[in-house]
Amino acid sequence: MGERKVLNKYIPPDFDPSAIPRRKKPKDQQITVRMMLPMSICCKTCGNYIYKGTKFNCRKEDAEGEDYLGITVFRFYFKCTRCSAELAMKTDPKNSDYIMEAGATRNFEPWREDPKEKDMTSAQREKEEAGDAMKALENRTLDSKREMDILAALDEMKALSSRHATVDYSMVLNALSKRKARDEEATQEPVAGLTEEDEAVVRAMFKAQGEPFVRRLEDNDDAPPPPPPPP
């Protein structure tokens, strides 16, 4: 078993590599490669959906007579995972994408339609402005108005964000607490000295409750003595 695991091969001293005939490869030779499906497709034969990322053993070949700015276009052949029908697709160097050629259809992808719609709109606009100067002026006026509206909205958003960025939340909380304290002080009634009328009212209330009324004396020698309590 050891002789089959030798990494070094014997090369005789009179070996001439140029004497080995070079094998000619056909132009349409196909090679087997392992790749992942770059898009979601639906088989036309059985209606099976094959999703993006599915791995296949594909046969790759050069698309004869097709290139883009010197970039070779490759064609791939693979089989459906359910009915084994042969499917074919090729590269699209112009759009950096793939094109489904036979056996299946590509699923709808909304993000791929936006560039096409923009191209169609721009082509239609150029066609309309080709022979109508007033139409071209109107379109330029609308474009400038749209840009001005966008810039105004952007300036408003910048001003709003800067206003929020300069706010000190601690100062706001202190101001709110001070305002609340002032409101509480305003709602409270000031305490004043009792007059004779107030004392009479308080005396009547305590008398109605059956409790003795005691009047407190001030520390003043000149004050006249208080009247005796009623019987």
C-alpha positions, 0 to 999 in steps of 0.5 A: 500500500505504501507505493501508491501514496508516494508524492514524488514521481521518478523523471528520467534524465532524458525526459523531454516535455516538448515531445508530449503531444498537446491535446486540442480542446474543442471550442464548445467543450463543457465543464462541470461546475458546482454553483448556487442558483442566483435567482428564484425560478419556476419550472415550466414542465412541472411548475416546481419553484426552485429558490435562490441559493439552491446548489446544482452541478451545472455544465458550463460552456462559452456562449459562441458569438456573444460577449459584452465589451470583451467579457465572455458570456457563459451558459449553464445547463442544470436540471429541475429538482423534481422532474429533472427537466433540463434548464438553461441560463446565461450571464448578463455582463451588461446588467451584472445579472443572469438571464433565464433562457429555457425550461423555466421562468424567473420569479417577479422581483419588484426591485428589478423593475424600478430601473426599467421604469426609470429608463422608460420614463426618461426615454419618454420624456426625451421623446416629448421634449425633442420637438417641444421647447415649451414642454422642456421648459415646463419639465425643467421648472417642475424639476427645480420646484421639486428640488427646492421643496426637498431642500426646504424640507431638509433644512426644516429637519436640520433645524428641528434636530439642532433644536432638540440637540441643544435642549438640556433636560436637567434645566427643563426638569428644574424649571418644571419643578420650580413652576410646580412649587410656585403654583402650590404656593399660590394655591395655599392661603396665607395664615393671618392673625385672628380678629375678634370676629374670628375668635367669636366664630371659633368660640361658638364652634367649640361651644357647640362641640361641648369643649372648653375654649382657652384663649392664649394671652400675649406677653404684654403687661399693658394689655387689659385682662380678658373677659371671663368666659360665658357661663 
